Amino acid sequence: MNKNISEKSLQDLEFSTVLQHISEYCISGLGKEKILETKPLFDKKELFKELHLVDEYVASFQNDNRIPNHGFDNITESVKRLAIENSFIETDAFLKIAATSLTVNEHIKFFKKFEILFPTFFKLTQKIEFTTYVDDEIKKIIDRSGEVKSNASSSLKQIRRGINTVRSKIGASFSSALSKAVAAGYLDDIKETIVDNQRVLAVSAMHRRKVSGSLLGSSKSGGIVYISPQATLAYSREYQNLVYEEKQEVIKILRDLADTIRPLVSLLEDYITFLTHIDSISAKAKYAKDMDAVLPKITKEKKIYFKDAYHPVLWKKNKAQNINTISQTIKLDTNQQIIVISGPNAGGKSITLKTIGLLQVMVQSGILIPVDERSETYIFDTILTDIGDNQSIENQLSTYSYRLKNMRYFLRKCNENTLFLIDEFGTGSDPELGGALAEIFLEEFYHKKAFGIITTHYSNLKVLANELDNVTNANMQFNEKTLEPLYKLFIGQAGSSFTFEVAQKNGIPFSLINKAKKRVETEKVRLDKTISKLQKERNRLQKNSDSLENQKVKGQEHLESLQEKELRIQEKLSGFQELYDKNQKMLSLGRKVNELLNKYFQTNNKKHLNQSFNKWVADEKVKHAKKNPLKLKTKSEKQKAKVVQKQLQEVIQKVEKEVLKKVVEVRKEKEVKAAKIAKEKSEYVYKLNDRVKIIGSNSVGTIDKIEKKSVTINYEVFTTKTNVNKIELVEKGK
C-alpha cells in the first residue's frame, strides 16, 4: 500500500518550524541534526515505540526518579580514526570515549532498576551491551587531567624519573650560576627571567663577556642580555632528549591502548547512536512539557478527535507576545467524514485547517501534541495538502493550473486511509465553473471514503455538504455586532461571508454597498441573509450553551474532587488502623519479653527462662495456627497433619536447645575473631594506593601520600589529611 506525506505537505503545515523549536531543547549538535531530519514514520511498531519513549520521558519530570543526564561529546571522528589499523588518538579523545561509555552504562543500569516505570526505555537499552571494559582500560592508562600515567609502562616510569632528576640538576646548576653572578655584580636588578621556556640570567650588557653560557636574546633597549649558564646547557640537552623519548613512549602506549579498544568500535558507534536518540527524545519531552502536550489515544478505528487543540507555532508566537490562543475541538469519523468550513476572511479557517494537519503529522513523527488527554486519532497512510497561494513562477503556472495539477495528484493518491486538507477549495477560476469542478472533486473524495477538511466561500459547496450524508458544514464564529472574528469553530452550519457587513465596517459608503447588492442575484442575497440571521441566533444559543456547559464541568470537577478526598481519607484511616494493630501487637510481645527478662534477672535461672520462653513461643504458635488454620479436606490429610505437627513440635524443642548452646559458642568465636582482626589492623603498615575509610565514615578513598603517622586520602572529588590511627583498611592497593 502506498504511504506518503510529501515534502510539500510538510512545508504547507510548517512542520520544519516545529522541528526548529524542538531542536532548541537539544544539548548536542548530533541531537539537533537528528531532530531537524525528523520525518513521519510509517512503521507503526517504530512509531509507537518513539511516542512511548517521549511519553515516558515526560512522566519522569513528575516523579522522583529523574532520568540521568545524557550529556556527551561528539566522538564520531575519534571513533572513525580509532577504527584505522595502527592509529591512535589523543588522550582527551580517549577520556571523552570513556565518559561516553560511562554515561551509557549509567542509563542501562538506571532503566534496568526502574523497568516498571520506563518499560520502553528498558527494552531500548537491552539492545546495548553493558560493559565497563572501555572505561576501565582507558583509566588504567590516562588520569583525569588527560596525562598518561607514569605506571602505564616501566619505560615511561624510568624516563620520567630521569626527567625529574635532570630537572633537579638544572635547577641546582642554575641556582649556583645565579649566586656567583649576583656576588660578582654582573646581573641587572631583575636578576633572571624566562626565554623560550628556559630560566636565563639577566646580565648587564657591559658584563656579557664575563658570564659563560649561551646568549638567547636581549632587552629592547639593549641594556640587558639574556644568558643561559654554561653549567645548565649540558643538562638541558639531556633534558630535551628525555622529553623526546617520553613523547615517543606515550605515543607507543596510546597506540597499544587504541589496539585494545579497536575491537569495540561498533559498540562505541552504538553508544553515539543511543545518546543521540536520547537527546532527541529529551528535546521532544521538554518541548511537550512546555506546551502541556500529551500522547492522544491511537485507535484502530479510523477517526480523529482533537479536543482543545492548539496550533503549536501560533501558540508559541502568541505566548511570546502575551496573547491568549483559542483552542479548537474537531472530530472526523465515519459519520462525519468531511468538514466544509466557511465564513469571512481572517476568521481563522486556514489556521484551523493547519492545526489539524500539523498535529496529525506531529503524532505520526513521534511528537506529542497540545490537545486534551481525552483526544484520539488514527495513523493515516497518506496526508495530502493544498494550502496557500501555489502560483508557480518557475513553471509558469497560474494558481488555478497549479491547483488542477494538485487535484490530479490528489485523485490518484486518495483512498480510505487518506487525510486531505484543502484551503480555499475551487478558487482561482470563474466562480461558477470552478465551483462546479470543485463539487465533482469533493464527491470523488467522498466516494473514496477519504477523511478531509476544506475551507471555501462557494455556496454550491455549502449546499453539497448538506446533501451528502457524512459531509458536514462548519463555520468560524463571528461577532455580528463588532464584526470581529471569535476564532471558534462551530460544527453543523455553514457560515456567512458577511461580505457587505465587513465592507461597511471598513468604511465603504452605504450607497455603493446598496448598488452592489442590486447587482447580485436576489436569491443569493436572501440565502446569505438567511445564513447570517441563523448564525446570529446560533451565536446567542451557543453562549448560553457554553455557560451551562462550564457550570456543569465545574460541578463535576468539584464532585470528583470531593470523592477523591473521601477516598484518600478512607485509605489513611485504614492505614492508621493497620498500623495501630501492629503497634499494639508489638507492645504486647515487648511486654512479655520484658516480663521474662525481669524474672531471669531476679532469679538468674536459665532453665526456668528457657522453659518459660519455649512455652510462650508454643502458645503464640497455637494462637497463630488458630487464626490461620490449614484447610484439610480428607481424614487421611488431617491424620497426617497431626503426625507432622507432633514431629515438628519435637524438632522445634530439640533445635531450641541446640541453638542456645550454639549461641554461646558463636559469641566466643566472634570475640576471638574480632580481637584477631583488630590486632591485624593495628599492626598493618599502610601503603600508597591502599583503599581506606575514616573510622565511622562510609566514604572510601585512596591513599595518595604517607608522612610518618599522617596520610593524605584522595576521594577523587577532594582530598583530606588525617592520622593513621583514625583510618581502617578496605582493600589493599594493587
KABELNOR-V177812 format. One record per backbone hydrogen bond with DSSP energy under -1.0 kcal/mol. CO is the residue of the C=O (numbers start at 1). NH is the residue of the N-H. E is the energy in kcal/mol with one decimal. If there is no record, write none. Layout:
co:CO nh:NH e:E
co:CO nh:NH e:E
This chain:
co:4 nh:383 e:-1.4
co:6 nh:10 e:-2.0
co:7 nh:11 e:-2.3
co:8 nh:12 e:-3.0
co:9 nh:13 e:-1.9
co:10 nh:15 e:-2.6
co:11 nh:14 e:-1.4
co:14 nh:18 e:-1.3
co:15 nh:19 e:-2.1
co:16 nh:20 e:-2.1
co:17 nh:21 e:-2.2
co:18 nh:22 e:-2.4
co:19 nh:23 e:-2.6
co:22 nh:25 e:-2.2
co:23 nh:26 e:-1.5
co:28 nh:32 e:-2.0
co:29 nh:33 e:-2.3
co:30 nh:34 e:-2.2
co:31 nh:35 e:-2.4
co:32 nh:36 e:-2.7
co:33 nh:37 e:-1.3
co:35 nh:38 e:-2.0
co:43 nh:47 e:-2.6
co:44 nh:48 e:-3.0
co:45 nh:49 e:-1.8
co:46 nh:50 e:-2.1
co:47 nh:51 e:-2.6
co:48 nh:52 e:-2.4
co:49 nh:53 e:-2.1
co:50 nh:54 e:-2.1
co:51 nh:55 e:-2.3
co:52 nh:56 e:-2.7
co:53 nh:57 e:-2.1
co:54 nh:58 e:-2.4
co:55 nh:59 e:-2.0
co:56 nh:60 e:-1.4
co:58 nh:61 e:-1.3
co:59 nh:62 e:-1.4
co:64 nh:66 e:-1.3
co:73 nh:75 e:-1.1
co:75 nh:79 e:-2.5
co:76 nh:80 e:-2.2
co:77 nh:81 e:-2.4
co:78 nh:82 e:-2.4
co:79 nh:83 e:-1.5
co:81 nh:84 e:-1.3
co:84 nh:87 e:-1.5
co:90 nh:94 e:-1.8
co:91 nh:95 e:-2.3
co:92 nh:96 e:-1.8
co:93 nh:97 e:-1.9
co:94 nh:98 e:-2.5
co:95 nh:99 e:-2.5
co:96 nh:100 e:-2.2
co:97 nh:101 e:-2.4
co:98 nh:102 e:-2.4
co:99 nh:103 e:-2.4
co:100 nh:104 e:-2.3
co:101 nh:105 e:-2.4
co:102 nh:106 e:-2.1
co:103 nh:107 e:-1.7
co:104 nh:108 e:-2.5
co:105 nh:109 e:-2.5
co:106 nh:110 e:-2.4
co:107 nh:111 e:-2.7
co:108 nh:112 e:-1.5
co:109 nh:113 e:-2.1
co:110 nh:114 e:-2.1
co:114 nh:118 e:-2.3
co:118 nh:122 e:-2.3
co:119 nh:123 e:-2.0
co:120 nh:124 e:-1.9
co:121 nh:125 e:-2.6
co:122 nh:126 e:-1.5
co:125 nh:128 e:-1.6
co:132 nh:136 e:-3.0
co:133 nh:137 e:-2.8
co:134 nh:138 e:-2.1
co:135 nh:139 e:-2.2
co:136 nh:140 e:-1.2
co:138 nh:142 e:-2.9
co:141 nh:149 e:-3.6
co:143 nh:146 e:-1.8
co:147 nh:143 e:-2.9
co:149 nh:152 e:-1.7
co:153 nh:157 e:-1.9
co:154 nh:158 e:-2.1
co:155 nh:159 e:-2.7
co:156 nh:160 e:-2.6
co:157 nh:161 e:-1.7
co:158 nh:162 e:-2.1
co:159 nh:163 e:-2.5
co:160 nh:164 e:-2.3
co:161 nh:165 e:-1.9
co:162 nh:166 e:-2.7
co:163 nh:167 e:-2.6
co:164 nh:168 e:-1.9
co:165 nh:169 e:-2.0
co:166 nh:170 e:-2.9
co:167 nh:171 e:-2.7
co:168 nh:172 e:-2.6
co:169 nh:173 e:-3.0
co:170 nh:174 e:-2.6
co:171 nh:175 e:-2.3
co:172 nh:176 e:-2.0
co:173 nh:177 e:-2.3
co:174 nh:178 e:-2.8
co:175 nh:179 e:-2.3
co:176 nh:180 e:-2.1
co:177 nh:181 e:-2.4
co:178 nh:182 e:-2.5
co:179 nh:183 e:-2.4
co:180 nh:184 e:-2.0
co:181 nh:186 e:-2.3
co:186 nh:204 e:-2.5
co:188 nh:191 e:-1.1
co:190 nh:192 e:-3.2
co:191 nh:202 e:-2.9
co:193 nh:200 e:-2.8
co:195 nh:198 e:-1.4
co:198 nh:195 e:-2.5
co:200 nh:193 e:-2.1
co:201 nh:203 e:-1.2
co:201 nh:227 e:-2.0
co:202 nh:188 e:-3.2
co:203 nh:225 e:-2.9
co:204 nh:207 e:-1.9
co:205 nh:208 e:-1.3
co:207 nh:210 e:-1.6
co:212 nh:230 e:-1.7
co:214 nh:228 e:-2.8
co:217 nh:226 e:-3.3
co:223 nh:205 e:-2.3
co:224 nh:219 e:-2.5
co:225 nh:203 e:-2.4
co:226 nh:216 e:-3.1
co:227 nh:201 e:-3.1
co:228 nh:214 e:-2.3
co:229 nh:232 e:-1.2
co:232 nh:236 e:-2.5
co:233 nh:237 e:-2.2
co:234 nh:238 e:-1.9
co:235 nh:239 e:-2.6
co:236 nh:240 e:-2.6
co:237 nh:241 e:-2.1
co:238 nh:242 e:-2.1
co:239 nh:243 e:-2.5
co:240 nh:244 e:-2.2
co:241 nh:245 e:-2.4
co:242 nh:246 e:-2.5
co:243 nh:247 e:-2.2
co:244 nh:248 e:-2.3
co:245 nh:249 e:-2.3
co:246 nh:250 e:-2.5
co:247 nh:251 e:-2.1
co:248 nh:252 e:-2.0
co:249 nh:253 e:-2.4
co:250 nh:254 e:-2.8
co:251 nh:255 e:-2.4
co:252 nh:256 e:-2.1
co:253 nh:257 e:-2.4
co:254 nh:258 e:-2.4
co:255 nh:259 e:-2.0
co:256 nh:260 e:-1.7
co:257 nh:261 e:-2.2
co:258 nh:262 e:-2.3
co:261 nh:264 e:-2.5
co:262 nh:265 e:-1.9
co:264 nh:268 e:-2.2
co:265 nh:269 e:-2.2
co:266 nh:270 e:-1.7
co:267 nh:271 e:-2.1
co:268 nh:272 e:-2.2
co:269 nh:273 e:-2.4
co:270 nh:274 e:-2.8
co:271 nh:275 e:-2.8
co:272 nh:276 e:-2.3
co:273 nh:277 e:-2.2
co:274 nh:278 e:-2.7
co:275 nh:279 e:-2.3
co:276 nh:280 e:-2.0
co:277 nh:281 e:-2.4
co:278 nh:282 e:-2.9
co:279 nh:283 e:-2.2
co:280 nh:284 e:-2.2
co:281 nh:285 e:-2.5
co:282 nh:286 e:-2.6
co:283 nh:287 e:-2.4
co:284 nh:288 e:-2.4
co:285 nh:289 e:-2.6
co:286 nh:290 e:-2.2
co:287 nh:291 e:-1.4
co:288 nh:293 e:-3.0
co:294 nh:369 e:-2.2
co:297 nh:377 e:-2.4
co:304 nh:332 e:-3.0
co:305 nh:376 e:-2.4
co:306 nh:330 e:-2.2
co:307 nh:372 e:-3.1
co:309 nh:328 e:-2.2
co:311 nh:315 e:-3.0
co:312 nh:316 e:-2.2
co:313 nh:317 e:-2.2
co:314 nh:318 e:-3.0
co:315 nh:319 e:-2.4
co:316 nh:320 e:-1.7
co:318 nh:323 e:-3.3
co:319 nh:322 e:-1.3
co:328 nh:309 e:-3.6
co:330 nh:306 e:-2.2
co:332 nh:304 e:-3.1
co:336 nh:333 e:-1.1
co:337 nh:452 e:-1.8
co:338 nh:472 e:-2.8
co:339 nh:454 e:-2.5
co:340 nh:474 e:-2.3
co:341 nh:456 e:-2.1
co:342 nh:476 e:-1.2
co:348 nh:352 e:-2.1
co:349 nh:353 e:-2.3
co:350 nh:354 e:-2.8
co:351 nh:355 e:-2.6
co:352 nh:356 e:-1.9
co:353 nh:357 e:-2.0
co:354 nh:358 e:-3.3
co:355 nh:359 e:-2.4
co:356 nh:360 e:-2.0
co:357 nh:361 e:-2.2
co:358 nh:362 e:-2.5
co:359 nh:363 e:-2.3
co:360 nh:364 e:-2.1
co:362 nh:365 e:-1.3
co:362 nh:367 e:-2.3
co:363 nh:366 e:-1.6
co:364 nh:41 e:-3.4
co:369 nh:294 e:-2.8
co:369 nh:371 e:-1.8
co:370 nh:310 e:-1.7
co:372 nh:375 e:-2.1
co:375 nh:297 e:-2.4
co:376 nh:305 e:-3.2
co:377 nh:299 e:-2.9
co:381 nh:4 e:-1.8
co:382 nh:419 e:-2.3
co:384 nh:421 e:-2.3
co:386 nh:423 e:-2.9
co:392 nh:397 e:-2.5
co:397 nh:392 e:-1.3
co:398 nh:402 e:-2.6
co:399 nh:403 e:-2.3
co:400 nh:404 e:-2.4
co:401 nh:405 e:-2.1
co:402 nh:406 e:-2.2
co:403 nh:407 e:-2.6
co:404 nh:408 e:-2.2
co:405 nh:409 e:-1.9
co:406 nh:410 e:-2.5
co:407 nh:411 e:-2.9
co:408 nh:412 e:-1.6
co:409 nh:413 e:-2.1
co:410 nh:414 e:-2.7
co:415 nh:418 e:-1.4
co:417 nh:381 e:-1.6
co:417 nh:382 e:-1.6
co:418 nh:451 e:-2.4
co:419 nh:384 e:-2.5
co:420 nh:453 e:-1.9
co:421 nh:386 e:-2.3
co:422 nh:455 e:-1.9
co:424 nh:427 e:-1.6
co:430 nh:434 e:-3.8
co:431 nh:435 e:-2.0
co:432 nh:436 e:-1.9
co:433 nh:437 e:-2.2
co:434 nh:438 e:-2.3
co:435 nh:439 e:-1.9
co:436 nh:440 e:-1.6
co:437 nh:441 e:-2.2
co:438 nh:442 e:-2.6
co:439 nh:443 e:-2.3
co:440 nh:444 e:-2.0
co:441 nh:445 e:-2.4
co:442 nh:446 e:-2.1
co:443 nh:447 e:-2.6
co:444 nh:448 e:-1.7
co:445 nh:450 e:-1.9
co:446 nh:449 e:-1.5
co:451 nh:420 e:-2.5
co:452 nh:339 e:-2.0
co:453 nh:422 e:-2.1
co:454 nh:341 e:-3.2
co:455 nh:425 e:-2.9
co:458 nh:462 e:-1.2
co:459 nh:463 e:-2.4
co:460 nh:464 e:-2.3
co:461 nh:465 e:-2.0
co:462 nh:466 e:-1.1
co:463 nh:467 e:-1.3
co:464 nh:468 e:-2.3
co:468 nh:471 e:-1.2
co:470 nh:337 e:-1.6
co:470 nh:338 e:-1.6
co:472 nh:340 e:-3.0
co:473 nh:492 e:-3.2
co:474 nh:342 e:-2.4
co:475 nh:490 e:-3.0
co:477 nh:486 e:-2.4
co:479 nh:483 e:-2.4
co:484 nh:479 e:-2.7
co:488 nh:477 e:-3.2
co:490 nh:475 e:-2.3
co:498 nh:502 e:-2.8
co:499 nh:503 e:-1.9
co:500 nh:504 e:-2.4
co:501 nh:505 e:-2.3
co:502 nh:506 e:-1.7
co:503 nh:508 e:-2.2
co:504 nh:507 e:-1.6
co:509 nh:513 e:-1.8
co:510 nh:514 e:-2.2
co:511 nh:515 e:-1.8
co:512 nh:516 e:-2.1
co:513 nh:517 e:-2.2
co:514 nh:518 e:-1.9
co:515 nh:519 e:-1.2
co:521 nh:525 e:-1.9
co:522 nh:526 e:-2.5
co:523 nh:527 e:-2.8
co:524 nh:528 e:-2.8
co:525 nh:529 e:-2.6
co:526 nh:530 e:-2.9
co:527 nh:531 e:-2.7
co:528 nh:532 e:-2.5
co:529 nh:533 e:-2.5
co:530 nh:534 e:-2.8
co:531 nh:535 e:-2.5
co:532 nh:536 e:-2.0
co:533 nh:537 e:-2.2
co:534 nh:538 e:-2.8
co:535 nh:539 e:-2.3
co:536 nh:540 e:-1.7
co:537 nh:541 e:-2.1
co:538 nh:542 e:-2.9
co:539 nh:543 e:-2.0
co:540 nh:544 e:-1.7
co:541 nh:545 e:-2.7
co:542 nh:546 e:-3.0
co:543 nh:547 e:-2.2
co:544 nh:548 e:-2.4
co:545 nh:549 e:-2.6
co:546 nh:550 e:-2.5
co:547 nh:551 e:-2.0
co:548 nh:552 e:-2.4
co:549 nh:553 e:-2.7
co:550 nh:554 e:-2.6
co:551 nh:555 e:-2.4
co:552 nh:556 e:-2.6
co:553 nh:557 e:-2.7
co:554 nh:558 e:-2.4
co:555 nh:559 e:-2.3
co:556 nh:560 e:-2.8
co:557 nh:561 e:-2.3
co:558 nh:562 e:-2.3
co:559 nh:563 e:-2.5
co:560 nh:564 e:-2.4
co:561 nh:565 e:-2.3
co:562 nh:566 e:-2.5
co:563 nh:567 e:-2.4
co:564 nh:568 e:-2.3
co:565 nh:569 e:-2.4
co:566 nh:570 e:-2.4
co:567 nh:571 e:-2.3
co:568 nh:572 e:-2.4
co:569 nh:573 e:-2.6
co:570 nh:574 e:-2.5
co:571 nh:575 e:-2.4
co:572 nh:576 e:-3.0
co:573 nh:577 e:-2.5
co:574 nh:578 e:-2.3
co:575 nh:579 e:-2.6
co:576 nh:580 e:-2.6
co:577 nh:581 e:-2.5
co:578 nh:582 e:-2.1
co:579 nh:583 e:-2.4
co:580 nh:584 e:-2.5
co:581 nh:585 e:-2.1
co:582 nh:586 e:-2.5
co:583 nh:587 e:-2.5
co:584 nh:588 e:-2.1
co:585 nh:589 e:-2.4
co:586 nh:590 e:-2.6
co:587 nh:591 e:-2.6
co:588 nh:592 e:-2.0
co:589 nh:593 e:-2.4
co:590 nh:594 e:-2.6
co:591 nh:595 e:-2.3
co:592 nh:596 e:-2.3
co:593 nh:597 e:-2.5
co:594 nh:598 e:-2.4
co:595 nh:599 e:-1.9
co:596 nh:600 e:-2.0
co:597 nh:601 e:-2.8
co:598 nh:602 e:-1.7
co:599 nh:603 e:-2.5
co:600 nh:604 e:-3.8
co:605 nh:609 e:-1.7
co:606 nh:610 e:-2.9
co:607 nh:611 e:-2.5
co:608 nh:612 e:-2.6
co:609 nh:613 e:-2.8
co:610 nh:614 e:-2.9
co:611 nh:615 e:-2.4
co:612 nh:616 e:-2.4
co:613 nh:617 e:-2.6
co:614 nh:618 e:-2.5
co:615 nh:619 e:-2.5
co:616 nh:620 e:-2.5
co:617 nh:621 e:-2.2
co:618 nh:622 e:-2.3
co:619 nh:623 e:-2.4
co:620 nh:624 e:-2.5
co:621 nh:625 e:-2.6
co:622 nh:626 e:-2.3
co:623 nh:627 e:-2.1
co:624 nh:628 e:-2.3
co:630 nh:632 e:-1.1
co:634 nh:638 e:-1.8
co:635 nh:639 e:-2.7
co:636 nh:640 e:-2.5
co:637 nh:641 e:-2.2
co:638 nh:642 e:-1.8
co:639 nh:643 e:-2.0
co:640 nh:644 e:-2.8
co:641 nh:645 e:-2.5
co:642 nh:646 e:-2.2
co:643 nh:647 e:-2.6
co:644 nh:648 e:-2.8
co:645 nh:649 e:-2.1
co:646 nh:650 e:-2.1
co:647 nh:651 e:-2.5
co:648 nh:652 e:-2.6
co:649 nh:653 e:-2.2
co:650 nh:654 e:-2.3
co:651 nh:655 e:-3.2
co:652 nh:656 e:-2.6
co:653 nh:657 e:-1.6
co:654 nh:658 e:-2.1
co:655 nh:659 e:-3.1
co:656 nh:660 e:-1.9
co:657 nh:661 e:-1.5
co:658 nh:662 e:-2.7
co:659 nh:663 e:-2.7
co:660 nh:664 e:-1.2
co:661 nh:665 e:-1.7
co:662 nh:666 e:-3.3
co:663 nh:667 e:-2.3
co:664 nh:668 e:-1.7
co:665 nh:669 e:-2.5
co:666 nh:670 e:-2.8
co:667 nh:671 e:-2.1
co:668 nh:672 e:-2.2
co:669 nh:673 e:-2.7
co:670 nh:674 e:-2.8
co:671 nh:675 e:-2.0
co:672 nh:676 e:-2.0
co:673 nh:677 e:-2.6
co:674 nh:678 e:-2.5
co:675 nh:679 e:-2.0
co:676 nh:680 e:-2.4
co:677 nh:681 e:-2.7
co:678 nh:682 e:-2.1
co:679 nh:683 e:-1.8
co:680 nh:684 e:-1.2
co:687 nh:690 e:-1.5
co:690 nh:703 e:-2.3
co:691 nh:730 e:-2.8
co:691 nh:731 e:-2.2
co:692 nh:701 e:-2.6
co:693 nh:728 e:-2.5
co:694 nh:697 e:-2.7
co:701 nh:692 e:-2.2
co:702 nh:714 e:-3.5
co:703 nh:689 e:-2.8
co:705 nh:712 e:-2.8
co:707 nh:710 e:-2.7
co:709 nh:724 e:-2.8
co:710 nh:707 e:-3.5
co:711 nh:722 e:-2.3
co:712 nh:704 e:-3.0
co:712 nh:705 e:-1.2
co:713 nh:720 e:-2.3
co:714 nh:702 e:-2.4
co:715 nh:717 e:-2.6
co:718 nh:715 e:-3.1
co:720 nh:713 e:-3.3
co:722 nh:711 e:-2.8
co:723 nh:726 e:-1.5
co:724 nh:727 e:-1.4
co:726 nh:695 e:-2.5
co:728 nh:693 e:-2.0
co:731 nh:691 e:-3.1
